[in-house]
Amino acid sequence: MFSLKKERFYNRSLERALKILCAFNRDRQALTLSQLSKILNLSKATVSRLSFTLMKCDFLRYDPPSKQYSLGLKLFELGSVIFSSFSIRRVASPHLTQLQFTLGKTTFLGVLQDDELVYIDKMEDTRNPIRFASQIGTRRPPHFGMLGQILVAYLPESEVNRLLKKTPLRPFTRRSITNQIVFRKRLLKIREQGFFVDKEEALEGITGIAAPIRDYTGKVIAGVGVGIISSSLNSTGTKQIIKEVCKTARKISQEMGYLEREINQQGSTKNRPGP
C-alpha cells in the first residue's frame, strides 16, 4: 500500500500507458485506436499520444493497412528475461517441502529431458528409515512410473509415437503395462482426470501419485509426485494424497504463470529407486 505522502509521486500518464499495454490479451492481440479508447474509457487523443510514445520505445507496434496496434518486441524481450530467470526447481522446492511435511511421504519433481525422465528435486523425511535410491539427476525411461507417465500423457501424439519407437514399453514389475493400445488409453485417462496413480507398476510394493505442472502457456513442463508404501494405503488415504498432490501442482503452476480458468476438484524396502 502506498502512503498518502507518496501519492505526490503518482504518475497518471504512466498509469494510462500501462493500461494500454494491459488492454491486450490472447483474445485481443490487435486493436484499433477506437477499440482502445472504448476499452480504456479514454479519449482517442490521449490514447494516440500515449501510444506514440510506447511505439517509440518499441512497446507497441502499429500496422497502417489494418490501422491496428499490437504489443511490441520490447515486451517479448522483457518477458523472456523474466521467464528465463524462473527455475522450475526453485519455484517448486518450497511446495515440495510443504507437501512432504503435510503427508509425511517422499516427494519428487521430474521433467522430460533428452527423451528421458529426469528427477530434478526430491524431499524426504530424514527420520524415515525407508529411502528411495533415485536422487536428483537420476534418469529413467520416459514412461517410467508416475512422473514419466504424467509427462508423456500431455505430449502430442507424434511425440508419443516417437518416444515409444525409441524406447519401447518394457516391464519393470509384474503389473507394468507393455501393450501400446492399453498404454495409450491410460494416457487419455490421465489427461481426463488430471492425475495418475501408479499402483506398483514401476516398483514392487510402491504406489506413486503424480500431477502435472504447467507454465504460463499452459504447457506441461514438469510433474510432482509422492511415493508411498502400498500396504499403508487405503481408499480414504489415497483420495487425500491425490487432493494434496493436485493442489501442490496447481500452486506451482500458478507461480510459473499459468492462469487456470477452471479448477477440477479431485476429489517399504531401503534403497528403492524413485517411483
N, C-alpha and C positions, 0 to 999 in steps of 0.2 A: 504493500500500500504506500502511495506517495503522500507525504505530509503536505499540509497546506503551504508551508514555507517553500516547498519545491515546485508548487504549481506555476510559479512565475517562469520556470524553465520549460513549461509545456509548450510544444510547437504544434499548432493546429494544422498548418500546411503539411508538416511531416506526417501527421496522423492521416490526413486525407490521401496523401500519396501512398501510404502503406495500405489504406483501404482499397485503393485502385488495384494494387497487386493482389490483394486478398479476394477481389471480385471474381478472379479466375479460378476455375477448378476443373476436374476431369470432364464435367458435363458442359462447361463453358470455357472452352480453350481459346476462343476468339470472340471478341466483342467490338461492336461499333461504338462510336462516341455517344450516340443516343442511348444505346443499351447501358453503357457505363453510367451515364448521367442518371438514368432511371433507377438502376440498381443501388447507386450510392446516394441518391436524392441530392445530387449536387448539380449546379448549372453546367451546361456544356462548356462555357468559357473557362470555368475553374478546372474541369476535368482535362480540357485541352491543354491548358497552361501547365498543369502538373505532369501530364503525360509526356509533354515535350521534354521536360527535364529528365523524366525517367528513361526516355528514349536516348537522350544524350549520354546517359550513364549505362546504357545497354540493359536496363532492367525491363524495358518494354520494346516490342517491335511493332512496326506499322506496315500494313500491306495496302498500298494505294489502290490496286484494282478492286479489292473487296471492301476497302475502307474499314478494315478491322485491325484492332490491336491484339497482340498476344504477348505472353511472357518472353522476356529476352534471355539470351545465353548467360548473362551475368548471374541470374538466379540458379541456372543449372550448375555453373561453376561453384557457387557458394554451397549449393545443396550437396554436391559431390564431396566438398570439404567436410561437411557435417557427417555424412554417412560413411566416409572413409575413416572418420575418427571413431565410429561406433564399432566396438568389438562385441560380437555376439556373446563371447565368453565373459567379457567384463560386465555386460548388461545382465546376463543370466545368472552370474555367480551368486549374488545375494538371494535370489529367488530359489536357487538350488539349495542353498544353505537353509532357508526357511522351510522348504519342502521336506528336507531331511529332518529338521527339528520337529516339524509337525507330525510326520509319520514315523519317525524313528527308523527309516529304511534308507538304504544306499540309493543315491540319485545319480543319474548320468545325463550328460549333454553330448549329442553327437551330430555330425554333419556328413554329407557325402562329399568326398574329395578324391579326385583321380579315380573315380569309379569304385571307391571303397568306402565303407563306413569307418569313420574316424571318431574316436572318443576325444572330446576336447575339454571336458571337465567332469569331475566326479566328487561327490560329497558323501562321506560315511561317518558313522559314529565310531570313534577310535576305541570305545569301550566294548564294541561288539566283537566277539571272537571270530565271527564269520567274515571272511574277506573275499571280494571278487578280484580276480587276477587282472582284469582289464584296467589298465591305467590310462592316464591322459597320453594320447598319441598312439594308443593301440589301434591296429587296423583289422577289420573283419570284412568278409564278403558283403556286397551292398545290400543283400536281402537277409542279413543275419539278425535274428532276434527282433525285439520290439522296436528298436530305433531304426534298424535297416528297413523293416517293412513299412514303418510310418513314413520314412523319407521316400522310398520307392513308390509308395501309393500315390503320391502327388506329382510324380513325373509325367510328362507327356507320353503317350502310348509308344511313340517311336523310340524314346529313351528307354522305356521298359524293355522293349524288344531288343534293343542293342545290348543292354546290360545282361539280359537273360542268355543272349547268344554268347557274350563274352565270358560270363560267369554263370554257368547253368546251375539250377537248383540242385542241392545235394543234402542228404540227411545229416543233421547234427545230433538228433536224438531220434528215438523210435516214433515220436509224434510229429516230426518235421514234415512239411508239405513239399513234395517233389514233383507233383503233377502241375504243369503250367496252367491248365484250364482252371483247376481249383485255386491256384495261386492268384490268378488274375481276378477271379471272383472275390477272393479275400481282399485284394487291393480296392475293389469297388466298395466293399462293405466298410473298409477303413475310412474311405473318403466320405461315405454317407454318415457314419457315426462320429467321426472326428477324433477317434482314439483307437488304440489297439491293445488287446490283452493277449500276450504270448504265453500260452499255457504249456510250458515245458517243451517248446519246440526248438529252443536253442540250447537249453541246459536242463539236464535231468533234475527234477525237484525244485526248479526255479520258475516262477511266474514273473513276467515283465509287463508293466503297464506304461504306455507312452502316448504322447500327444504332440502334434506339430506346432512349430514356431514359425510365424510369418514375418516378412519385412514390410516396409511401407508400401510396396507394390501389391502385397497380398500373396507373394510367392513364398512357399515353404522353404526355409533356409536351414532349419535345424529341427532336432527332436529332443524332447525332455522325457525322461522315463525313470521308473523306480523298479528295483529288483527286490523280489520278496520270496521267502521260503514258502513253497506252495502249501505245505502242511499247516502253516499258520493262518491261512486264509479261509474266510467263509463268505457267503453272499453279501452280507452287510459290510464287511470289511473291504471287499473288492469294490463295491459301489462307492464307498468313501474315498478310497485311493484314486479311483477314476476321477471323481469330482475334484480332488485336490490337484492331481496332475494336470487336468484340463484347465483349472483355474490358474495354475502356475504358467502354463503355456500361453494363456491369454495375456497375463500380466507382462511376460517377456515380449510378446508380440507387440503389445501396445507401446512399450518402451522403444521398440525398434521402428515405431512409426506406423504400425498397422492400425487402421480405424475399422473396427468390426461393427458392421451395421446391425447384425442380428446375432446374439449370443444364444447358442443352443444349450439348454440345461441338461447335463448328463448325470440326468440324474442320478540249516544249510551246511554245506561242506566247505572247509577252508580252501583258500586259493582257487576259487571258481573263476572262470572267465566272466567278463561283464555280460549281462543279457543284451 
